[in-house]
Amino acid sequence: MAFRRVAWIVLDSVGIGAMPDWQAFGDDTAGDTLGHCASLRPLHLPNLCSLGLANIRPFDNLTAAQAPRGSYGRCTLASPGKDTTTGHWEMVGIHLSKPFPLYPNGFPADLMAEFERRIGRGTLGNYAASGTEIIKQLGDEHVATGKPIVYTSADSVFQIAAHEGVIPIPEQYRICEIARALLTGPHEVGRVIARPFEGVSPNFTRTTNRHDYAVPPPQGMLLDQLAAGGVPVVSVGKIADIFLGRGVTRSLKTKTNADGMAKTLEALASIESGLVFVNLVDFDMLFGHRNDPEGYSKALETVDAWLPQLEAALGPDDLVVLTADHGCDPTTPSTDHSREYVPLLAYGPKAQAGVNLGTRGSLADIGQTVAENFGTSIQAGTSFLSSIA
């Protein structure tokens, strides 16, 4: 074991430039989430830059470190897709042969008719939308009729929004379970998501009772392998939902990036060895999909300012890996995800510094590195452990 603890932090949607096949995935322009944000105004990211962020490639207004404190590179998304499930599954060694289905024009009428029959209610919506916007648009009608709001997004998701005072949480979850059982075969979306909200119009707000019903990942992925070896895994954020809790020793739900950062420190303090697997979702959920580059930039600066706290919590044999799962460029006309390379930064007190890890062939390279560190292996990916240990 080269590293006693590994903190693997996914900066959700922080892509760093379009992959060559971006047009094949419906992007209206070439995405460059970090690059375009950096071009709009100087970003204050001294800690990320000291680790080698601006050494990966040139960015406007960001200065490459002369002697990076971390190792750096970028990862290719090898699977066909640009969504949460595709990216996270690839990280743990699952390469998809075909993408999860997307529904930019809503779900088929026959599918919705069967769903309504099974839940005993009509539905509202059935189109692609922002979760906060659709409850503004349809919240009053939902409260008046009791019909749940169904919508999708750039991800392969079937989302169900309902007011907790109209449809109680247990019933919302039952409705989602019905949807999950229905959505199989060609309609096997990556996730069914309960999106409860509360309040009074026009001030409806989503609650923390979100629940994801993911497709079960194939056996043998990283978290299965770690569990088989008795390696503790603490998940922070939506990681446990993405993998249906498989291989997760302890799960810490989060409300915001700030909450996620605090719980990352809590997770580290709770184990003497093992993996802390983190997703910080605000970049994607609050700013990327809402085309808010200023909000995105501030969120990047907030995480950067937190990194010294994380570093202070590291033991002498710990490793931090920072990466992303896809892009979501807030500066493009589209509000969808973007098909982009993602950053790779690896650092720790005894990790090798200044190593250019290059362009990795897959996000699974990170998973293979973690696997090798803890004495196991996964089906996909090439480890870079020997380059940093």
C-alpha positions in Angstrom: 0.0 0.0 0.0 1.8 3.1 -1.2 -0.9 5.4 0.3 -2.8 4.7 3.4 -5.8 6.9 2.6 -6.9 8.2 -0.8 -9.3 11.2 -1.1 -10.8 11.1 -4.6 -12.7 14.3 -5.3 -14.8 14.7 -8.4 -15.4 18.4 -9.3 -18.7 17.6 -11.1 -18.6 18.9 -14.7 -15.3 20.8 -14.5 -14.1 19.9 -18.0 -11.0 21.4 -19.6 -11.6 21.3 -23.3 -13.5 19.6 -26.0 -12.7 16.0 -27.0 -12.2 15.5 -30.8 -15.6 13.7 -31.1 -17.7 16.5 -29.4 -19.9 17.1 -32.4 -21.0 13.4 -32.3 -22.5 14.0 -28.9 -24.8 16.9 -29.8 -22.7 19.8 -28.4 -23.7 23.0 -30.2 -20.1 24.4 -29.8 -16.8 23.0 -28.6 -17.0 23.0 -24.8 -14.2 24.2 -22.6 -15.8 24.7 -19.2 -12.7 25.8 -17.2 -11.0 27.5 -20.2 -14.0 29.7 -21.1 -14.6 30.7 -17.4 -10.9 31.7 -17.2 -11.2 33.7 -20.4 -14.1 35.8 -19.1 -12.2 37.1 -16.0 -9.1 36.2 -14.0 -9.8 33.2 -11.8 -8.1 33.2 -8.4 -7.0 29.6 -8.2 -3.5 29.8 -6.5 -3.7 26.4 -4.8 -5.0 24.5 -7.9 -2.4 26.2 -10.0 0.4 25.4 -7.5 -0.6 21.7 -7.9 -0.3 21.9 -11.7 -3.7 22.8 -13.0 -2.4 25.4 -15.5 0.5 23.0 -16.5 -2.1 20.6 -18.0 -2.6 23.1 -20.9 -2.5 26.9 -21.2 -5.5 28.8 -19.8 -6.1 32.5 -20.1 -5.3 34.4 -16.8 -3.9 31.3 -15.1 -0.2 30.9 -14.7 1.6 27.5 -14.9 3.7 26.6 -11.9 7.4 26.5 -12.4 7.6 23.6 -9.9 4.2 22.0 -9.5 3.5 20.5 -6.1 1.4 17.7 -7.6 1.4 15.5 -10.7 -0.9 16.5 -13.5 -2.6 15.4 -16.7 -6.0 15.0 -18.3 -8.4 12.1 -18.7 -10.3 11.0 -21.8 -13.8 9.8 -21.4 -13.6 6.6 -23.3 -17.3 5.6 -23.0 -19.9 7.0 -25.3 -21.6 9.6 -23.3 -21.2 12.8 -21.3 -23.3 12.3 -18.2 -22.9 11.5 -14.5 -23.4 7.8 -14.6 -21.2 7.3 -17.7 -18.3 9.3 -16.1 -18.5 7.7 -12.7 -19.0 4.2 -13.9 -15.9 4.6 -16.1 -13.9 5.8 -13.1 -14.5 2.5 -11.4 -13.7 0.4 -14.4 -16.9 0.1 -16.4 -16.6 1.0 -20.1 -20.1 1.3 -21.7 -20.5 -0.3 -25.1 -23.5 2.0 -25.9 -24.7 5.2 -24.3 -27.6 5.4 -21.8 -30.8 6.7 -23.6 -31.5 10.4 -23.6 -34.9 12.0 -24.1 -34.5 15.7 -25.2 -38.1 15.7 -26.5 -39.6 13.9 -23.5 -40.5 10.2 -23.0 -42.7 8.2 -25.4 -46.5 8.5 -25.0 -46.9 4.8 -24.6 -44.3 4.6 -21.8 -45.9 7.5 -20.0 -49.4 6.0 -20.3 -48.1 2.7 -18.7 -46.4 4.7 -16.0 -49.6 6.6 -15.2 -51.6 3.4 -15.2 -49.2 1.8 -12.7 -49.1 4.7 -10.3 -52.8 5.5 -10.6 -52.3 9.2 -11.4 -51.8 11.4 -14.4 -48.6 13.4 -14.8 -47.5 16.8 -15.7 -44.5 18.0 -17.8 -42.7 15.3 -19.7 -40.0 17.5 -21.2 -36.4 18.4 -20.6 -36.1 21.2 -18.0 -34.2 22.7 -15.1 -35.6 21.2 -11.9 -36.0 24.6 -10.3 -37.7 26.1 -13.4 -40.1 23.3 -13.9 -41.5 23.6 -10.4 -42.0 27.3 -11.0 -43.9 26.5 -14.2 -46.0 23.5 -13.0 -45.9 23.7 -9.2 -49.3 25.3 -8.8 -51.0 22.9 -11.2 -49.3 20.0 -9.3 -50.6 21.2 -6.0 -54.1 21.6 -7.4 -54.2 18.2 -9.2 -51.9 16.0 -7.2 -50.2 14.9 -10.5 -46.4 14.4 -10.2 -44.1 16.4 -12.5 -42.0 14.3 -14.8 -39.0 15.7 -16.5 -35.6 14.9 -17.8 -32.3 16.7 -18.5 -29.0 16.4 -20.4 -28.4 13.2 -18.3 -30.1 9.9 -18.8 -32.6 10.5 -16.1 -36.3 10.2 -15.4 -37.0 12.8 -12.7 -40.1 13.0 -10.6 -40.9 16.2 -8.7 -43.7 16.5 -6.1 -44.6 18.7 -3.2 -44.1 16.8 0.1 -47.4 18.2 1.4 -49.2 16.8 -1.7 -47.5 13.5 -2.2 -45.8 12.3 1.0 -42.2 11.1 0.8 -42.9 7.3 1.1 -45.4 7.6 -1.8 -42.9 9.7 -3.9 -40.3 6.9 -3.4 -42.9 4.2 -4.3 -43.7 6.1 -7.5 -39.9 6.2 -8.3 -39.6 2.5 -7.6 -42.4 1.8 -10.1 -40.6 4.0 -12.7 -37.4 2.2 -12.1 -39.0 -1.2 -12.7 -40.7 0.1 -15.8 -37.6 1.7 -17.4 -35.8 -1.4 -18.7 -34.5 -2.5 -22.1 -34.2 0.3 -24.6 -35.6 2.7 -22.0 -33.1 1.8 -19.2 -32.1 5.3 -18.1 -29.1 5.7 -15.9 -31.1 7.1 -12.9 -34.7 7.6 -11.7 -34.6 10.6 -9.3 -37.1 11.7 -6.7 -37.0 15.5 -6.5 -39.3 16.5 -3.6 -40.0 20.2 -2.9 -41.9 22.3 -0.4 -43.2 25.8 0.3 -45.8 28.0 -1.2 -46.0 29.5 -4.7 -44.0 31.3 -6.0 -41.4 30.3 -3.5 -41.2 26.6 -3.9 -37.9 25.1 -2.9 -36.4 21.6 -3.3 -35.8 19.7 -0.1 -33.0 17.4 0.9 -35.1 14.3 0.4 -33.8 13.7 -3.1 -33.3 10.0 -3.7 -31.6 8.3 -6.8 -32.5 4.9 -8.2 -29.6 4.0 -10.4 -29.1 1.1 -12.8 -27.1 -1.5 -10.9 -23.5 -1.3 -12.1 -21.9 -4.6 -13.3 -20.1 -6.7 -10.8 -16.4 -6.4 -10.3 -16.1 -2.6 -10.4 -13.7 -0.8 -8.1 -16.0 -0.5 -5.0 -16.8 -4.2 -5.2 -13.1 -5.1 -5.3 -12.3 -2.8 -2.4 -15.2 -4.3 -0.3 -13.9 -7.8 -1.1 -10.5 -6.8 0.2 -11.9 -5.2 3.4 -10.9 -1.7 2.4 -13.2 1.0 4.0 -14.9 3.3 1.5 -16.6 6.5 2.7 -18.7 8.3 0.1 -19.5 12.0 0.2 -22.4 13.4 -1.9 -24.2 11.4 -4.5 -21.5 8.7 -4.9 -23.4 6.1 -2.9 -26.6 6.8 -5.0 -24.7 6.4 -8.3 -23.4 2.9 -7.2 -26.5 1.9 -5.2 -24.4 1.8 -2.1 -22.3 -1.1 -3.3 -19.0 -1.3 -1.5 -19.7 1.8 0.5 -18.9 1.5 4.2 -20.4 4.8 5.2 -22.3 7.4 3.2 -22.4 11.1 4.0 -25.1 13.0 2.1 -24.5 16.7 1.2 -26.6 19.8 0.6 -24.0 22.1 -1.0 -20.3 22.1 -2.0 -19.5 23.8 1.3 -21.3 20.9 3.1 -19.4 18.4 0.9 -16.1 19.9 1.7 -16.8 19.9 5.4 -17.9 16.2 5.2 -14.8 15.3 3.3 -12.8 16.4 6.3 -15.2 14.5 8.5 -14.8 11.4 6.3 -11.0 11.5 6.4 -11.0 11.8 10.2 -13.3 8.7 10.4 -10.9 6.2 8.8 -7.3 5.2 9.4 -7.0 3.7 5.9 -9.2 3.4 2.8 -10.9 5.6 0.2 -12.9 8.8 0.6 -14.9 9.2 -2.6 -16.4 12.6 -3.1 -18.7 14.4 -5.5 -19.1 18.2 -5.3 -22.1 18.8 -7.5 -22.8 22.5 -7.3 -20.7 23.3 -10.4 -23.0 21.2 -12.6 -26.3 21.5 -10.8 -26.3 25.2 -9.9 -24.1 26.9 -12.4 -23.3 24.8 -15.5 -26.9 23.9 -16.4 -28.0 27.4 -15.6 -25.4 29.0 -17.9 -24.0 31.0 -14.9 -20.2 31.4 -15.6 -19.8 33.9 -12.7 -21.4 31.5 -10.2 -19.2 28.7 -11.7 -16.1 30.7 -11.3 -16.9 31.7 -7.7 -17.5 28.0 -6.9 -14.1 27.1 -8.3 -12.5 29.8 -6.2 -14.3 28.6 -3.1 -13.0 25.0 -3.5 -9.5 26.4 -4.2 -9.6 28.4 -1.0 -10.6 25.2 0.9 -7.7 23.1 -0.3 -5.2 24.2 2.4 -7.7 22.9 5.0 -7.8 19.6 3.2 -4.0 19.5 3.0 -3.7 20.2 6.7 -5.9 17.2 7.4 -3.7 14.8 5.4 -1.4 12.3 7.0 2.1 11.6 5.8 0.9 8.6 3.7 -2.2 10.2 2.2 -3.0 11.0 -1.5 -5.6 13.4 -3.0 -6.9 13.0 -6.5 -8.9 15.8 -8.1 -10.8 15.2 -11.4 -14.2 15.6 -13.0 -16.8 13.3 -14.8 -17.6 15.4 -17.9 -18.0 19.1 -18.8 -21.0 21.5 -18.5 -19.7 24.7 -20.1 -21.8 27.6 -18.7 -20.8 30.0 -21.5 -22.3 28.1 -24.5 -25.9 28.5 -25.7 -26.8 25.0 -24.6 -27.6 24.1 -21.0 -26.5 20.5 -21.6 -23.3 18.7 -20.6 -20.4 19.0 -22.9 -18.1 16.3 -24.2 -14.7 17.3 -22.7 -11.5 16.1 -21.3 -11.3 16.3 -17.5 -8.4 17.4 -15.3 -6.2 15.0 -13.3 -4.3 16.3 -10.3 -2.7 13.9 -7.8 -0.7 15.1 -4.7 0.2 14.2 -1.2 3.0 14.6 1.4 5.0 11.8 -0.1 3.6 11.6 -3.6 5.9 12.5 -6.5 5.5 16.1 -7.6 5.8 17.6 -11.0 5.1 14.4 -13.0 3.3 15.0 -16.3 0.8 12.1 -16.4 -0.1 13.1 -20.0 -3.4 12.4 -21.7 -4.8 9.3 -20.1 -6.9 6.9 -22.2 -9.7 6.6 -19.8 -11.1 7.8 -16.5 -10.6 4.2 -15.4 -6.9 4.9 -15.1 -7.7 6.6 -11.8 -9.7 3.6 -10.6 -7.0 1.2 -11.6 -4.5 3.4 -9.7 -6.6 3.3 -6.6 -7.2 -0.5 -7.0 -3.5 -1.2 -7.3 -2.8 0.9 -4.3 -5.1 -1.2 -2.2 -3.9 -4.5 -3.6 -6.5 -5.3 -6.2 -7.4 -4.6 -9.9 -10.3 -3.7 -12.1 -11.1 -4.7 -15.7 -10.3 -1.4 -17.4 -7.7 1.3 -17.0 -4.0 1.7 -16.8 -2.6 2.5 -13.4 -0.2 5.4 -12.9 0.7 4.5 -9.3 4.3 3.8 -10.1 4.6 7.3 -11.5 3.5 9.0 -8.3 4.4 6.7 -5.5 
